[in-house]
Amino acid sequence: MAVSRYTDLQVYQLALELAVGMHRRLHDFPTEERRRSVDQLSRSSAAIGAHIAEGWGRKASVADFKRYLRMALGEVQETKYWVEFSTRVGFLDEDEGRRWWNSYDELAAKTYQLIDTWEGLAQD
């Protein structure tokens, strides 16, 4: 399968969907959390897609693209930490926290798969 833009990548589409959903959900967090949980969740969830997009710009090097995908994975793990934290302190209920966690787990799995299979399949 040839991919002509980073926006065609499933991992990018899922990352963007989750970041937008998280951004909207964070508006319901307590105001006093704006400088901690909200900022961290917003930043880490948005950074996932940003790393994928930036890596795409360097895709002439398979190693560089994969390096950026690994950075995206780091942001996925950080986001999962903040989801767990937010669930444990009660900003997210258990079911919602589990849904977010599972969604980010799915994104991680798809990203790992892309790292394992990417061989410069993109077309310029």
Residue frames as qw, qx, qy, qz and C-alpha x, y, z in Angstrom:
[[0.000, 0.889, 0.459, 0.000, 0.00, 0.00, 0.00],
 [0.411, 0.298, -0.007, 0.862, 1.44, 3.34, -1.02],
 [0.239, -0.803, -0.424, 0.344, 0.91, 6.25, 1.31],
 [0.428, 0.583, 0.164, 0.671, 1.23, 9.72, -0.12],
 [0.137, -0.673, 0.166, -0.707, 0.58, 11.88, 2.98],
 [0.110, 0.111, -0.819, 0.553, 0.97, 11.41, 6.71],
 [0.523, 0.017, 0.267, -0.809, -2.75, 12.12, 7.00],
 [0.763, 0.133, -0.491, -0.398, -3.32, 8.79, 5.20],
 [0.328, 0.198, -0.865, 0.325, -1.67, 6.85, 8.03],
 [0.606, -0.528, -0.554, -0.215, -4.11, 5.11, 10.38],
 [0.574, -0.338, -0.444, 0.599, -1.90, 5.91, 13.35],
 [0.107, 0.063, -0.011, 0.992, -2.05, 9.61, 12.53],
 [0.408, -0.403, -0.446, -0.687, -5.83, 9.55, 12.06],
 [0.669, -0.495, -0.551, 0.061, -6.36, 7.76, 15.37],
 [0.472, -0.183, -0.315, 0.803, -3.88, 10.04, 17.18],
 [0.066, -0.200, -0.127, -0.969, -5.69, 13.13, 15.92],
 [0.549, -0.463, -0.524, -0.458, -9.12, 11.72, 16.80],
 [0.663, -0.434, -0.514, 0.329, -7.98, 10.90, 20.34],
 [0.342, -0.061, -0.183, 0.920, -6.27, 14.27, 20.83],
 [0.243, -0.329, -0.255, -0.876, -9.37, 16.18, 19.75],
 [0.656, -0.482, -0.535, -0.225, -11.57, 14.02, 21.99],
 [0.611, -0.314, -0.437, 0.580, -9.22, 14.49, 24.92],
 [0.144, 0.141, -0.021, 0.979, -9.05, 18.25, 24.34],
 [0.441, -0.441, -0.350, -0.699, -12.84, 18.45, 24.48],
 [0.726, -0.433, -0.533, 0.043, -13.02, 16.23, 27.57],
 [0.515, -0.060, -0.379, 0.766, -10.48, 18.31, 29.46],
 [0.144, -0.448, -0.091, -0.877, -12.87, 21.28, 29.52],
 [0.702, -0.524, -0.321, -0.359, -14.80, 19.38, 32.21],
 [0.679, -0.083, -0.505, 0.526, -11.83, 18.96, 34.55],
 [0.367, -0.826, -0.305, 0.299, -11.70, 21.13, 37.68],
 [0.252, 0.943, -0.068, 0.207, -10.33, 24.62, 37.10],
 [0.437, -0.794, 0.421, 0.018, -7.58, 24.13, 39.68],
 [0.827, -0.078, 0.498, 0.249, -6.18, 21.29, 37.53],
 [0.542, 0.838, 0.019, -0.055, -5.46, 23.58, 34.55],
 [0.105, 0.845, -0.523, 0.023, -1.75, 23.78, 35.34],
 [0.398, -0.384, 0.832, -0.048, -1.19, 20.11, 36.03],
 [0.562, 0.180, 0.807, 0.006, -3.36, 17.31, 34.69],
 [0.535, 0.765, 0.294, -0.207, -5.08, 19.33, 31.98],
 [0.173, 0.852, -0.416, -0.267, -1.88, 20.84, 30.62],
 [0.303, -0.402, 0.851, 0.150, -0.05, 17.52, 30.69],
 [0.585, 0.324, 0.742, -0.051, -2.86, 15.51, 29.10],
 [0.467, 0.838, 0.120, -0.253, -3.43, 18.15, 26.45],
 [0.059, 0.793, -0.550, -0.253, 0.24, 18.43, 25.60],
 [0.354, -0.279, 0.884, 0.127, 1.06, 14.71, 25.53],
 [0.606, 0.429, 0.662, -0.102, -2.05, 13.69, 23.59],
 [0.447, 0.865, 0.008, -0.229, -1.49, 16.39, 20.95],
 [0.118, -0.726, 0.626, 0.258, 2.22, 15.60, 20.66],
 [0.682, 0.020, 0.727, 0.083, 1.56, 12.07, 19.41],
 [0.617, 0.682, 0.385, 0.080, 0.19, 13.20, 16.05],
 [0.098, 0.958, -0.236, -0.130, 2.70, 16.03, 15.88],
 [0.432, -0.516, 0.704, 0.227, 5.60, 13.55, 16.13],
 [0.674, 0.302, 0.657, 0.149, 4.06, 11.41, 13.39],
 [0.424, 0.890, 0.167, -0.001, 3.67, 14.45, 11.14],
 [0.099, -0.883, 0.430, 0.159, 7.21, 15.68, 11.85],
 [0.595, -0.262, 0.732, 0.204, 8.64, 12.22, 11.25],
 [0.669, 0.577, 0.465, 0.067, 6.84, 12.11, 7.92],
 [0.240, 0.957, -0.136, -0.085, 8.75, 15.21, 6.90],
 [0.155, -0.692, 0.699, 0.088, 11.95, 13.24, 7.50],
 [0.905, 0.075, 0.366, -0.205, 10.74, 10.02, 5.89],
 [0.600, 0.672, -0.432, -0.047, 13.54, 10.00, 3.32],
 [0.160, 0.394, -0.848, 0.316, 15.39, 8.24, 6.13],
 [0.707, -0.319, -0.585, -0.237, 13.53, 5.17, 7.35],
 [0.543, -0.166, -0.589, 0.574, 15.51, 5.34, 10.59],
 [0.019, -0.074, 0.192, -0.978, 14.49, 8.97, 11.19],
 [0.560, -0.273, -0.350, -0.699, 10.82, 8.25, 10.54],
 [0.732, -0.283, -0.619, 0.042, 10.91, 5.31, 12.94],
 [0.354, -0.022, -0.480, 0.802, 12.67, 7.47, 15.55],
 [0.278, -0.154, 0.040, -0.947, 9.77, 9.92, 15.45],
 [0.715, -0.269, -0.502, -0.406, 7.28, 7.07, 15.69],
 [0.624, -0.182, -0.633, 0.420, 9.11, 5.95, 18.83],
 [0.050, 0.053, -0.304, 0.950, 8.84, 9.48, 20.23],
 [0.547, -0.246, -0.279, -0.750, 5.10, 9.30, 19.51],
 [0.733, -0.240, -0.636, 0.002, 5.02, 6.06, 21.52],
 [0.356, -0.047, -0.531, 0.768, 6.65, 7.86, 24.44],
 [0.269, -0.117, 0.058, -0.954, 3.86, 10.44, 24.33],
 [0.688, -0.247, -0.535, -0.424, 1.27, 7.64, 24.21],
 [0.625, -0.205, -0.663, 0.357, 2.73, 6.19, 27.42],
 [0.109, -0.001, -0.351, 0.930, 2.79, 9.59, 29.10],
 [0.475, -0.200, -0.229, -0.826, -0.83, 10.16, 28.11],
 [0.717, -0.257, -0.634, -0.130, -1.77, 6.78, 29.57],
 [0.403, -0.106, -0.592, 0.689, -0.07, 7.78, 32.84],
 [0.147, -0.026, 0.166, -0.975, -2.14, 10.98, 33.05],
 [0.630, -0.221, -0.470, -0.577, -5.32, 9.04, 32.20],
 [0.655, -0.235, -0.686, 0.213, -4.56, 6.66, 35.06],
 [0.216, -0.060, -0.425, 0.877, -3.76, 9.55, 37.41],
 [0.335, -0.117, -0.104, -0.929, -6.97, 11.37, 36.41],
 [0.685, -0.259, -0.593, -0.335, -8.99, 8.22, 36.99],
 [0.576, -0.193, -0.660, 0.443, -7.48, 7.54, 40.41],
 [0.100, -0.128, -0.355, 0.921, -8.14, 11.07, 41.65],
 [0.234, 0.559, 0.724, -0.331, -11.69, 11.03, 40.29],
 [0.188, 0.498, -0.195, -0.824, -11.54, 13.40, 37.31],
 [0.536, 0.159, -0.652, -0.513, -12.49, 10.44, 35.08],
 [0.825, -0.223, 0.330, -0.401, -14.75, 7.66, 36.26],
 [0.566, -0.302, 0.754, 0.141, -13.43, 4.09, 36.04],
 [0.699, 0.461, 0.543, 0.070, -15.30, 3.20, 32.83],
 [0.382, 0.923, -0.030, -0.022, -14.23, 6.34, 31.01],
 [0.251, -0.765, 0.579, 0.129, -10.65, 5.97, 32.21],
 [0.670, -0.057, 0.727, 0.139, -10.62, 2.37, 30.95],
 [0.635, 0.690, 0.345, 0.042, -11.98, 3.46, 27.55],
 [0.164, 0.941, -0.291, -0.060, -9.28, 6.14, 27.18],
 [0.466, -0.543, 0.690, 0.111, -6.60, 3.68, 28.33],
 [0.725, 0.205, 0.649, 0.108, -7.76, 1.04, 25.83],
 [0.518, 0.845, 0.133, -0.009, -7.91, 3.58, 23.00],
 [0.015, 0.879, -0.474, -0.053, -4.33, 4.66, 23.67],
 [0.627, -0.269, 0.725, 0.089, -3.29, 1.00, 23.94],
 [0.727, 0.527, 0.436, 0.061, -4.77, 0.45, 20.48],
 [0.311, 0.937, -0.160, -0.007, -2.85, 3.44, 19.16],
 [0.337, -0.683, 0.643, 0.084, 0.37, 2.10, 20.68],
 [0.736, 0.039, 0.670, 0.092, -0.17, -1.32, 19.10],
 [0.631, 0.731, 0.252, 0.071, -0.78, 0.22, 15.67],
 [0.083, 0.935, -0.344, -0.024, 2.29, 2.40, 16.04],
 [0.541, -0.450, 0.702, 0.110, 4.49, -0.56, 17.04],
 [0.756, 0.339, 0.551, 0.096, 3.17, -2.42, 14.01],
 [0.451, 0.892, 0.008, 0.029, 3.99, 0.50, 11.72],
 [0.204, -0.808, 0.548, 0.080, 7.52, 0.68, 13.14],
 [0.656, -0.193, 0.723, 0.098, 7.99, -3.05, 12.51],
 [0.666, 0.446, 0.578, 0.154, 6.65, -3.00, 8.95],
 [0.248, 0.935, -0.016, -0.251, 7.69, 0.43, 7.61],
 [0.720, -0.090, 0.412, 0.552, 10.20, 0.13, 4.81],
 [0.049, -0.397, 0.266, 0.877, 9.78, 3.45, 3.10],
 [0.313, 0.433, 0.826, 0.178, 6.50, 2.57, 1.42],
 [0.144, 0.788, 0.271, -0.533, 5.58, 6.21, 0.98],
 [0.534, 0.482, 0.417, 0.556, 5.41, 7.90, -2.36],
 [0.219, -0.411, -0.085, 0.881, 6.61, 11.46, -2.70]]
